[in-house]
Amino acid sequence: MMSLSREIYFAIFFLATFLASFFITKRVKLLAESLGARDFPDIPRKIHAKPLPKFGGIAIFLSFIAGVIAFALLGLSDEISLLHIAGFVLGGAVLVAGGILDDRYDLPPYKQIWFPVAAAFLVVLSGTHISYITNPLGGPIILDQYKILTYPIFGSLLVFVWIMGITYTTKFLDGMDGLVTGISGIAGLVIFGLSLAPEVNQTTTAFLALIFAAACFGFLPFNFHPAKIFLGEGGSTFTGFMIAVLAVISGGKIATALLVLGIPILDAVWVIVRRLWFGASPFIGDKKHLHFRLLDIGLSQRQAVVLLYFLAAAFGGVAVFLQSLGKLVALIILSVVMLIVAMAAAFLYRYRHLKN
């Protein structure tokens, strides 16, 4: 039971997790340097000037888990079962462990993928699923009418695919200092706000989202340009994994997460389709992402990242106050904005090169 007001607990957990993340990051940076886990600018896609330590995902994961454990020990997690919490905690641990191996040994994509698969499976195995999807045109779309044992087939499959998609979205997005960290923190705050909305009113989810946001923001001072440490594979996948999980357990608010990550998702889809069209592997990185295009037209890293922060915050914030039909309209508007930004970037890039 809460002896203090909910708002005071929110402030305490945010500040404590932020500070934990900040100070753990310092130790993780030293650990990465001592183990030689550095990201070398050895391919054109890597735009940093010198080798930098990785393993940043460890700091976000440990500070987040510390906050979740404190939250559970205080008996505040009564709206979500401990089994569900264990599912995403273990899933996150698998991702971070896989990320450490990849950061250290540079695993090929066909080996990397098994860690996100295992993490998403653990969440589904813990019983997290979606029972229905709200139809913006009226009436729900039921997903739990067919089951294997106690697991709804379509509802569980949708959660699995959703988690895999968002996990790889943040993985692909991780190309600029602070980009994934900041947008993930913004997503956490948006889900926090959504969880407190009267029609949702889920205090537990609000706490989890706020703890996650604080863990990201505590890491951000070391990751914003010029970065002193990178997220690494574990961090870039764990952040997307947690955004996906939080969106599901906050009442299946997938549309809200889509609005926060809308531009990165659309960008990732475009880049993957383009790679497949030209016969390239969809898992091999390049400089065709929107954030690299923004650099090409003359924006600095900080300017490009802050612009993408603004778009994520604007569309995510709007989603908190919209109903299903409004979110559908917002998604359409977001797609148009993405198209306009991409076309403007391509036009300015060609203009600059023709002029020169």
HELIX and SHEET records of a PDB file:
HELIX    1   1 ARG A    6  LEU A   35  1                                  30    
HELIX    2   2 GLY A   56  LEU A   73  1                                  18    
HELIX    3   3 LEU A   82  TYR A  105  1                                  24    
HELIX    4   4 PRO A  109  GLN A  112  1                                   4    
HELIX    5   5 TRP A  114  LEU A  125  1                                  12    
HELIX    6   6 ILE A  153  LEU A  173  1                                  21    
HELIX    7   7 LEU A  179  SER A  195  1                                  17    
HELIX    8   8 THR A  203  ASN A  223  1                                  21    
HELIX    9   9 GLY A  232  ILE A  249  1                                  18    
HELIX   10  10 ILE A  254  VAL A  260  1                                   7    
HELIX   11  11 GLY A  262  TRP A  277  1                                  16    
HELIX   12  12 LEU A  290  ASP A  296  1                                   7    
HELIX   13  13 GLN A  301  VAL A  320  1                                  20    
HELIX   14  14 SER A  324  LYS A  355  1                                  32    
SHEET    1   A 2 ARG A  38  ASP A  39  0                                        
SHEET    2   A 2 LEU A  52  PRO A  53 -1                                        
SHEET    1   B 2 TYR A 132  THR A 134  0                                        
SHEET    2   B 2 PRO A 140  ILE A 142 -1                                        
SHEET    1   C 2 LYS A 147  ILE A 148  0                                        
SHEET    2   C 2 TYR A 151  PRO A 152 -1                                        
END                                                                             
